[in-house]
Amino acid sequence: MKGYYSILNINKNATVMEIKKAYFSLVRTFPPDRHPKEFMKIREAYEVLIDENTRQQYDMIDSMPDIVKMYFREGQKSLDQGDVKKAIELLEKVVKVYPRFSVVNSLLGDAYLENENSGKAIGIFEKLVAQEQKNAGFARRLAQAYALRGWHKKAVKQFHRALSLDEDNISLWLGLLDCYLAAKDFSRAKETVWEGIEVSNRKGWDNLELYYHIVQIDIFSNDHLNMKKHLDEMKNKVLEKDEERANAAWFLAALSKMIYSIGLYEEASATIETAYILEPNDEEINIIKKEIDSQYTILAELKKLEEDPSIDSRLAEMLDCELNLCDDKDCLDCKVTQFFFEMDVIVEIESFRKSILLLKKSYPKLYDLKKEFFDDVLNRKKEEYLFTNYSKKLKKYQKLCPERFELEDDDEGYQIQPYRRPEPKVGRNDPCPCGSGKKYKKCCGRS
């Protein structure tokens, strides 16, 4: 595996400024949200080499006995490959020989964190922070361990302490930001982002990673006006740097999916549109954009339908419910809710037909949401089947969830009468009763 100098592409005589420059360059290439594994290796190398004491210790590893050096290298390798138990076993052996070697202890603490053993990790990092009070990397690890334990106030304190030691470490800003977001303290989260951006502008390092998160905070704090403003600012900022376009577009695409999943379709549409402007030929972005745009179009149609007096308002309610069903296809509660809406139509089937025909003509995408059901309602040949089928469904759902069918004193519930043809039989060559002007065989009478 690569050593820390190789990861940062620097030589062993590199100065502090050269280490920082290498770190900033690699973070631009491997931003943490898009390349988390690569970024963690970059951060680990940076935090060890930027501190004089840990850098000296790391350089001394080559002089360890071969067996101990092997345990350390294999422990590192196992941790990188996700074999946490093996990494802990190997690194614990090294610590027995070199108990005060902070580089080894911190790596063991990282392994405990990966194993979600925050208690042992906290024990290690509290000792390291007490021993080496100028090491920002150890303060970050302790803050991370506190956050994993759910001790957000302690975590925030350690992140602030770490930033006072090394404000150029992007990981510290993102860690502090995550603490505030976990506590839903959007005001402090936003302050943290702007403070980080101010520092980056003053020190000359890239701040796009922080800019991404200001958009995220705008969304979660329902500040949609500023969200659009910051999206435009970020887009313009990225357009100035061709090398940043792919990473920015990737982040925005991922963010748009997250926004879409919580039902903020307008915001998701604006976000994926910005990603598309940056990378119009990206296949994944095009797929996401097509899905979100389609949903956004449907919602725009639904809003228009809700204000359309010519169509029964219950159809809009039914379709709104259809769009908000849970992801579990076997959810009984959703099925019963759908049944109630559909039953309203079946019980008043003749009066609903005109509204459904208008829906089909004026709002085809909405019609397609329940096309099979609407087609059956418009097909007069299926009236008897529908009455019989929904009578069976009524009995079935009354047994499965009687609480959904509890009646008020003045409520008689659904009373489905035996099916009777509502009007004389229509001949195949007669005008269709739906009013389309076509012959019955060419319209609702199609088999």
WOWO-V364089 format. One record per pair of residues at least 4 apart in sequence whose ideal C-beta (glycine too) atoms are under 8 Angstrom apart, sorted by sequence separation. I is the first residue (numbers start at 0). J is the second residue. D is the distance in whole Angstrom. If there is no record, write none. Layout:
i	j	d
I	J	D
I	J	D
This chain:
i	j	d
1	5	4
2	6	7
3	7	7
9	13	4
13	17	4
14	18	7
15	19	6
16	20	6
17	21	6
18	22	6
19	23	6
20	24	6
21	25	6
22	26	6
23	27	7
24	28	7
25	29	6
26	30	6
29	33	7
30	34	6
31	35	6
34	38	5
35	39	6
36	40	7
37	41	6
38	42	6
39	43	6
40	44	6
41	45	6
42	46	6
43	47	7
44	48	6
45	49	6
46	50	7
50	54	6
51	55	7
52	56	7
53	57	6
54	58	6
55	59	6
56	60	7
59	63	7
63	67	5
64	68	7
65	69	6
66	70	7
67	71	7
68	72	6
69	73	6
70	74	6
71	75	7
72	76	6
73	77	6
74	78	6
75	79	6
76	80	6
78	82	8
82	86	6
83	87	6
84	88	6
85	89	6
86	90	6
87	91	6
88	92	7
89	93	7
90	94	6
91	95	7
92	96	7
93	97	6
94	98	6
100	104	7
101	105	6
102	106	7
103	107	6
104	108	6
105	109	7
106	110	7
107	111	7
108	112	7
109	113	6
110	114	6
112	116	8
116	120	6
117	121	6
118	122	7
119	123	7
120	124	6
121	125	6
122	126	7
123	127	6
124	128	6
125	129	6
126	130	6
127	131	6
128	132	7
134	138	7
135	139	6
136	140	7
137	141	6
138	142	6
139	143	6
140	144	6
141	145	6
142	146	6
143	147	6
144	148	7
146	150	7
150	154	6
151	155	6
152	156	7
153	157	7
154	158	6
155	159	6
156	160	6
157	161	6
158	162	6
159	163	7
160	164	7
161	165	7
162	166	5
168	172	8
169	173	6
170	174	6
171	175	6
172	176	6
173	177	6
174	178	7
175	179	7
176	180	6
177	181	6
178	182	7
180	184	8
184	188	6
185	189	6
186	190	7
187	191	6
188	192	7
189	193	7
190	194	6
191	195	6
192	196	6
193	197	6
194	198	7
195	199	6
196	200	6
197	201	6
198	202	6
199	203	8
206	210	6
207	211	7
208	212	7
209	213	7
210	214	7
211	215	7
212	216	6
213	217	6
214	218	7
215	219	7
216	220	6
218	222	8
222	226	6
223	227	7
224	228	7
225	229	6
226	230	6
227	231	7
228	232	6
229	233	6
230	234	6
231	235	6
232	236	6
233	237	6
234	238	6
235	239	7
236	240	8
240	244	7
243	247	5
244	248	6
245	249	6
246	250	6
247	251	6
248	252	6
249	253	6
250	254	6
251	255	6
252	256	7
253	257	7
254	258	6
255	259	6
256	260	6
257	261	7
259	263	7
263	267	6
264	268	6
265	269	7
266	270	6
267	271	6
268	272	6
269	273	7
270	274	7
271	275	6
272	276	7
273	277	7
274	278	7
275	279	6
281	285	7
282	286	7
283	287	6
284	288	6
285	289	6
286	290	7
287	291	6
288	292	6
289	293	6
290	294	7
291	295	6
292	296	6
293	297	7
294	298	6
295	299	6
296	300	6
297	301	6
298	302	6
299	303	7
300	304	6
301	305	6
302	306	7
303	307	6
310	314	6
312	316	7
313	317	6
314	318	6
315	319	6
316	320	6
317	321	7
318	322	7
319	323	7
320	324	7
330	334	7
331	335	6
332	336	6
333	337	6
334	338	6
335	339	7
336	340	7
337	341	6
338	342	6
339	343	7
340	344	7
341	345	6
342	346	6
343	347	7
344	348	6
347	351	6
348	352	7
350	354	8
351	355	6
352	356	6
353	357	7
354	358	6
355	359	6
356	360	7
357	361	6
358	362	5
359	363	7
362	366	6
363	367	6
364	368	7
366	370	6
369	373	5
370	374	6
371	375	7
372	376	7
373	377	6
374	378	6
381	385	6
382	386	6
383	387	6
384	388	6
385	389	6
386	390	6
387	391	7
388	392	6
389	393	6
390	394	7
391	395	6
392	396	6
393	397	6
394	398	7
395	399	6
396	400	6
397	401	6
400	404	7
401	405	7
406	410	4
420	424	7
425	429	5
431	435	5
437	441	5
438	442	7
439	443	7
440	444	5
441	445	7
1	6	5
4	9	6
13	18	5
26	31	8
29	34	4
48	53	8
49	54	8
63	68	4
77	82	4
78	83	7
99	104	8
111	116	4
112	117	7
145	150	4
146	151	6
166	171	8
179	184	4
180	185	8
199	204	5
217	222	4
218	223	8
258	263	5
259	264	7
279	284	8
280	285	8
310	315	7
325	330	5
376	381	8
406	411	7
431	436	8
437	442	4
439	444	4
440	445	7
4	10	7
7	13	8
47	53	5
48	54	5
77	83	8
94	100	7
97	103	6
98	104	8
111	117	8
128	134	7
131	137	6
145	151	8
162	168	8
165	171	7
179	185	8
199	205	7
200	206	7
216	222	8
217	223	7
237	243	5
238	244	7
278	284	6
279	285	8
304	310	6
324	330	7
327	333	7
375	381	5
406	412	5
425	431	8
430	436	7
431	437	5
438	444	8
4	11	6
31	38	4
46	53	8
47	54	6
61	68	7
93	100	7
127	134	7
161	168	7
199	206	4
237	244	6
274	281	8
305	312	7
344	351	5
358	365	6
359	366	5
366	373	6
396	403	7
397	404	5
425	432	6
430	437	8
431	438	7
432	439	7
435	442	5
9	17	6
13	21	7
29	37	4
30	38	7
60	68	6
63	71	7
77	85	4
78	86	4
111	119	4
112	120	5
145	153	4
146	154	4
179	187	5
180	188	5
217	225	5
218	226	6
258	266	5
259	267	4
307	315	8
325	333	6
358	366	5
396	404	7
404	412	7
430	438	7
431	439	5
435	443	8
4	13	7
9	18	6
29	38	5
48	57	7
77	86	4
94	103	6
111	120	4
128	137	5
145	154	4
162	171	5
179	188	4
217	226	4
258	267	4
275	284	6
324	333	5
375	384	8
376	385	7
429	438	7
430	439	7
433	442	6
47	57	5
93	103	5
94	104	6
127	137	4
128	138	6
161	171	5
162	172	7
196	206	5
199	209	7
237	247	4
274	284	5
275	285	7
304	314	7
305	315	5
375	385	6
422	432	7
428	438	6
429	439	5
431	441	8
433	443	5
7	18	7
60	71	6
74	85	8
75	86	8
108	119	8
109	120	8
142	153	8
143	154	7
195	206	7
256	267	8
304	315	5
344	355	8
355	366	8
427	438	7
428	439	7
431	442	4
432	443	7
9	21	5
26	38	7
29	41	6
73	85	8
74	86	5
77	89	6
108	120	5
111	123	7
142	154	5
145	157	6
176	188	6
179	191	6
214	226	6
217	229	6
255	267	5
258	270	6
427	439	6
428	440	7
431	443	5
8	21	6
90	103	6
94	107	6
124	137	6
127	140	8
128	141	5
142	155	8
158	171	6
162	175	7
196	209	5
234	247	8
255	268	8
271	284	7
274	287	8
275	288	5
324	337	8
426	439	7
427	440	4
431	444	7
7	21	4
127	141	8
142	156	8
195	209	5
196	210	7
233	247	7
274	288	8
301	315	7
304	318	7
305	319	8
359	373	7
425	439	5
7	22	7
26	41	7
74	89	4
108	123	4
142	157	4
176	191	5
214	229	5
255	270	4
358	373	7
25	41	5
73	89	5
74	90	4
90	106	6
91	107	7
107	123	6
108	124	5
124	140	5
125	141	6
141	157	5
142	158	5
158	174	5
159	175	7
175	191	5
176	192	6
213	229	5
214	230	6
254	270	6
255	271	4
271	287	6
272	288	7
320	336	6
321	337	7
8	25	8
90	107	4
124	141	4
158	175	4
192	209	5
196	213	8
271	288	5
301	318	6
320	337	7
427	444	6
7	25	7
71	89	8
105	123	7
139	157	7
192	210	8
301	319	6
355	373	5
359	377	8
22	41	7
70	89	5
71	90	7
74	93	7
104	123	6
105	124	7
108	127	7
138	157	5
139	158	7
142	161	7
172	191	7
176	195	8
210	229	7
214	233	7
251	270	5
252	271	6
255	274	7
425	444	7
70	90	7
87	107	7
90	110	6
120	140	8
121	141	7
124	144	6
138	158	8
154	174	8
155	175	7
158	178	7
172	192	8
192	212	6
193	213	8
251	271	7
271	291	5
320	340	6
393	413	6
192	213	5
230	251	8
271	292	8
301	322	7
355	376	6
356	377	7
70	92	5
71	93	5
104	126	8
105	127	6
138	160	5
139	161	5
210	232	7
211	233	7
251	273	5
252	274	5
355	377	6
393	415	7
22	45	4
70	93	5
87	110	5
104	127	6
121	144	5
138	161	4
155	178	5
172	195	4
210	233	5
251	274	4
268	291	6
317	340	4
86	110	5
87	111	7
120	144	4
121	145	7
154	178	5
155	179	7
188	212	8
189	213	7
192	216	7
267	291	5
268	292	6
298	322	7
316	340	7
317	341	8
352	376	7
67	92	8
136	161	8
249	274	8
297	322	7
351	376	7
352	377	6
390	415	5
67	93	6
101	127	6
135	161	4
138	164	7
169	195	8
207	233	7
210	236	7
248	274	4
251	277	7
317	343	8
389	415	7
18	45	7
22	49	8
83	110	6
86	113	8
87	114	7
117	144	5
120	147	8
121	148	7
135	162	8
151	178	5
189	216	5
247	274	8
248	275	8
264	291	7
268	295	4
313	340	7
317	344	8
78	106	7
112	140	7
117	145	8
146	174	7
188	216	5
267	295	8
344	372	8
348	376	6
67	96	5
101	130	7
128	157	8
135	164	4
139	168	7
207	236	7
248	277	4
249	278	8
252	281	8
386	415	6
18	48	5
19	49	7
67	97	7
83	113	5
84	114	7
101	131	6
117	147	4
118	148	8
134	164	7
135	165	4
151	181	6
207	237	7
247	277	6
248	278	4
264	294	6
265	295	7
313	343	6
18	49	5
75	106	7
78	109	7
83	114	5
105	136	7
109	140	7
112	143	6
117	148	4
133	164	6
139	170	6
143	174	6
146	177	7
151	182	5
167	198	8
185	216	6
189	220	8
252	283	7
256	287	6
259	290	8
264	295	5
313	344	8
341	372	6
345	376	8
387	418	7
64	96	8
71	103	6
74	106	7
78	110	5
105	137	6
108	140	6
112	144	6
115	147	7
136	168	8
139	171	6
142	174	6
146	178	6
166	198	5
245	277	8
252	284	5
255	287	6
259	291	5
344	376	6
386	418	4
74	107	8
101	134	8
135	168	6
142	175	8
176	209	8
244	277	5
245	278	6
248	281	6
265	298	8
6	40	6
7	41	7
15	49	7
63	97	8
185	219	6
244	278	6
264	298	5
348	382	7
6	41	6
13	48	8
71	106	8
78	113	7
105	140	6
112	147	6
139	174	6
146	181	7
167	202	6
169	204	8
173	208	7
185	220	4
252	287	5
259	294	7
383	418	5
74	110	7
101	137	7
108	144	7
135	171	7
142	178	8
166	202	7
173	209	8
176	212	6
180	216	7
183	219	8
207	243	6
211	247	7
218	254	8
245	281	8
248	284	6
255	291	6
382	418	7
7	44	5
167	204	6
172	209	6
214	251	8
314	351	8
348	385	7
6	44	4
7	45	7
205	243	8
382	420	8
1	40	8
9	48	8
40	79	7
169	208	6
173	212	8
180	219	7
207	246	7
211	250	5
215	254	6
230	269	6
234	273	5
238	277	7
311	350	8
382	421	8
3	43	7
4	44	8
169	209	8
207	247	6
211	251	8
214	254	7
218	258	6
226	266	6
230	270	7
233	273	7
237	277	6
311	351	6
314	354	6
345	385	6
3	44	4
7	48	7
314	355	7
345	386	7
60	102	7
223	265	8
227	269	6
231	273	8
234	276	6
211	254	7
223	266	6
226	269	8
230	273	5
234	277	7
311	354	4
3	47	6
4	48	7
56	100	6
310	354	5
314	358	6
345	389	5
3	48	6
56	101	6
57	102	5
218	263	7
309	354	8
56	102	4
322	368	7
379	425	7
11	58	7
310	357	5
318	365	5
321	368	5
342	389	6
53	101	6
218	266	6
309	357	6
310	358	6
321	369	6
341	389	7
52	101	7
53	102	5
318	368	6
342	392	8
310	361	8
318	369	7
338	389	8
342	393	7
53	105	8
317	369	7
379	432	7
3	57	6
304	358	7
307	361	8
338	392	6
47	102	6
338	393	8
214	270	7
377	433	7
304	362	6
338	396	6
303	362	7
262	323	8
304	365	6
335	396	5
300	362	5
334	396	8
300	364	6
301	365	6
335	399	8
379	443	5
380	444	7
300	365	5
335	400	6
378	443	6
379	444	7
43	109	8
377	443	6
380	446	7
297	364	5
346	413	6
378	445	8
296	364	6
297	365	7
331	399	6
332	400	8
335	403	5
331	400	6
346	415	7
345	415	8
293	364	8
297	368	7
342	413	6
0	72	7
349	421	6
0	75	6
0	76	5
356	433	6
53	131	8
356	434	8
0	79	6
52	131	6
356	435	8
353	433	8
50	131	8
53	134	7
352	433	6
353	434	7
52	134	7
50	133	7
53	136	7
50	134	5
50	135	8
49	135	8
50	136	6
49	136	8
46	135	7
47	136	7
46	136	3
46	139	7
49	165	7
46	168	7
45	168	7
42	168	8
42	170	5
31	169	7
31	170	7
31	173	6
26	169	6
23	167	8
22	167	8
19	167	6
32	208	7
30	207	7
31	208	7
27	205	5
30	208	5
26	205	7
32	211	7
27	207	8
23	204	5
23	205	6
26	208	7
19	204	8
33	246	6
27	242	7
27	243	7
30	246	5
33	249	5
33	250	7
32	250	6
27	246	8
30	250	7
32	253	7
